[in-house]
Amino acid sequence: MVERQLPNVRELATLMQFKKPQLNAKKRRLDKALTIGDLRAIAKRRTPKAAFDYTDGSAEGEISLSRARQAFEDVEFHPGILKPAVDVDTSVEILGGPSALPFGIAPTGFTRLMQTEGEVAGASAAAAAGIPFTLSTLGTTSIEGVKAANPNGRNWFQLYVMRDREISYGLARRAADAGFDTLMFTVDTPIAGARLRDKRNGFSIPPQLTLNTIINAIPRPWWWIDFLTTPPLEFASLSSTGGTVGDLLDAAMDPTISYDDLATIRSMWPGKIIIKGVQNVEDSKRLIDLGVDGIVLSNHGGRQLDRAPVPFWLLPDVVREVGKDATVMVDTGIMNGADIVASIALGAKFTLIGRAYLYGLMAGGREGVDKTIEILSTQLVRTMRLLGVSSLEELNPSHVTQLARLQPVHRAATQAADASPARPSASRSRSTASPKTATAKVAPAKKAPAAKK
Ligand SMILES: Cc1cc2nc3c(=O)[nH]c(=O)nc-3n(C[C@H](O)[C@H](O)[C@H](O)COP(=O)(O)O)c2cc1C
């Protein structure tokens, strides 16, 4: 029998720890976000559909992006035990300068569309966190405006080579004059990918008011108040003739860019040069041999070629080929600090975040971007501590297995497969430890016949 007593009022009082209500609505909103997915949900509620879809969407069937995210979810970590990691050092030296965390902010076009503070929020949050910020050629804040927002930190400039080369080179010169230390030359955009959500939404630049946009605006008044009461939403360095971002890309970008352009850019840029949008081992090797300072394995967040290779999966083969001292970075699909840990373990020197930053921006402007960085860095540190590592240099391939949900079928095996079903290729398997199928974790992938060259 349980002995019962009258409730003790004093004991009850100590249990009643009511928190003071948070009167700042933005803070209240952001405090509730524990993951980048939570920030995305807030962003979706607060941003007009066309602007949210422009950010959230990717090309065609959006397969590249979902595979990239799946690849990170399919990571299996291997912790070491009884290895205290109390003080974790997350800092890295990247492209000749420091970064407090192993990620920087990726270039994004038309950023003030998502939320009016746009690149200024990104650059000032990067400054506060001690990480690099990248301004896009298609940015909505000028080079000098970004410099003012991040005067002492690291700014990188992303270059699209346009049909009118002088516009591109003029921008690069301006960025160099403003002290941007790295030029990021994007090479995966000979033409625009098919961003079907933009077409379906009738999204255009500048945004047009239609009956649908007006109905959609009713529950999102703050975005519209910002839009109507702040400087016009336009490209800072280009003039637009209207149409979707895809139309603009097709009109402005030169589809004939080649390795010759790289030589010209090298001769005119005084700082570091990195190439973004590299998607195979051969190109990686060629670029590093040509002397670029780094490469970004990226499929543009799935916004260009759909069903492109998953950049994270390319890492082990690329790092093996170019050598572990080359600066190999990766982006596309990063939604968690653990994704960054896995990338570093497989040999990336640095990573970039695109949408994770933009979801924070849409959820709460500058404070929202701070929140993105805080969430990712908390996850990163926690993952490292649980793995038993105190510094990024300690991370290595033994910490990660890539569970093989989507194994490429070996070409030779496909040809020989008339009678028997094709088998996954061990030579292309994704891990240093033995890969396992996701559905049957006990069954290791079978070895395929050796590749015919
Ligand atoms: C809305 C949006 C605009 C982008 N604009 C550019 C751009 O102007 N130049 C560029 O090189 N990459 C651009 N990207 C690609 C990003 O730099 C980055 O490669 C990609 O977002 C990484 O994938 P993630 O969004 O999954 O992190 C853009 C991405 C998004 C989401």
The ligand as an SDF file (V2000), in Angstrom:
LIG
                    3D

 31 33  0  0  0  0  0  0  0  0999 V2000
   18.1460   30.1240  -53.9900 C   0  0  0  0  0  0  0  0  0  0  0  0
   19.5070   29.6830  -54.4330 C   0  0  0  0  0  0  0  0  0  0  0  0
   20.2420   30.5050  -55.2550 C   0  0  0  0  0  0  0  0  0  0  0  0
   21.5230   30.1040  -55.6770 C   0  0  0  0  0  0  0  0  0  0  0  0
   22.2730   30.9560  -56.4520 N   0  0  0  0  0  0  0  0  0  0  0  0
   23.5410   30.6060  -56.7960 C   0  0  0  0  0  0  0  0  0  0  0  0
   24.3690   31.5230  -57.5100 C   0  0  0  0  0  0  0  0  0  0  0  0
   23.9700   32.6420  -57.8220 O   0  0  0  0  0  0  0  0  0  0  0  0
   25.6260   31.1180  -57.8380 N   0  0  0  0  0  0  0  0  0  0  0  0
   26.1040   29.8720  -57.4870 C   0  0  0  0  0  0  0  0  0  0  0  0
   27.2480   29.5470  -57.8030 O   0  0  0  0  0  0  0  0  0  0  0  0
   25.3400   29.0040  -56.7900 N   0  0  0  0  0  0  0  0  0  0  0  0
   24.0810   29.3470  -56.4300 C   0  0  0  0  0  0  0  0  0  0  0  0
   23.3200   28.4780  -55.7070 N   0  0  0  0  0  0  0  0  0  0  0  0
   23.8850   27.1890  -55.2810 C   0  0  0  0  0  0  0  0  0  0  0  0
   24.5700   27.3210  -53.9230 C   0  0  0  0  0  0  0  0  0  0  0  0
   25.7100   28.1130  -54.0130 O   0  0  0  0  0  0  0  0  0  0  0  0
   24.9700   25.9620  -53.3670 C   0  0  0  0  0  0  0  0  0  0  0  0
   25.7670   25.2910  -54.3000 O   0  0  0  0  0  0  0  0  0  0  0  0
   23.7660   25.0780  -52.9970 C   0  0  0  0  0  0  0  0  0  0  0  0
   22.7420   25.8480  -52.4310 O   0  0  0  0  0  0  0  0  0  0  0  0
   24.2010   24.0030  -52.0280 C   0  0  0  0  0  0  0  0  0  0  0  0
   23.1390   23.1470  -51.7340 O   0  0  0  0  0  0  0  0  0  0  0  0
   22.2140   23.2990  -50.4290 P   0  0  0  0  0  0  0  0  0  0  0  0
   21.2480   24.4040  -50.7340 O   0  0  0  0  0  0  0  0  0  0  0  0
   21.5500   21.9880  -50.3220 O   0  0  0  0  0  0  0  0  0  0  0  0
   23.1140   23.6400  -49.2760 O   0  0  0  0  0  0  0  0  0  0  0  0
   22.0420   28.8610  -55.2820 C   0  0  0  0  0  0  0  0  0  0  0  0
   21.2840   28.0400  -54.4350 C   0  0  0  0  0  0  0  0  0  0  0  0
   20.0320   28.4370  -54.0180 C   0  0  0  0  0  0  0  0  0  0  0  0
   19.2530   27.5540  -53.0950 C   0  0  0  0  0  0  0  0  0  0  0  0
  1  2  1  0
  2  3  1  0
  2 30  2  0
  3  4  2  0
  4  5  1  0
  4 28  1  0
  5  6  2  0
  6  7  1  0
  6 13  1  0
  7  8  2  0
  7  9  1  0
  9 10  1  0
 10 11  2  0
 10 12  1  0
 12 13  2  0
 13 14  1  0
 14 15  1  0
 14 28  1  0
 15 16  1  0
 16 17  1  0
 16 18  1  0
 18 19  1  0
 18 20  1  0
 20 21  1  0
 20 22  1  0
 22 23  1  0
 23 24  1  0
 24 25  2  0
 24 26  1  0
 24 27  1  0
 28 29  2  0
 29 30  1  0
 30 31  1  0
M  END
$$$$
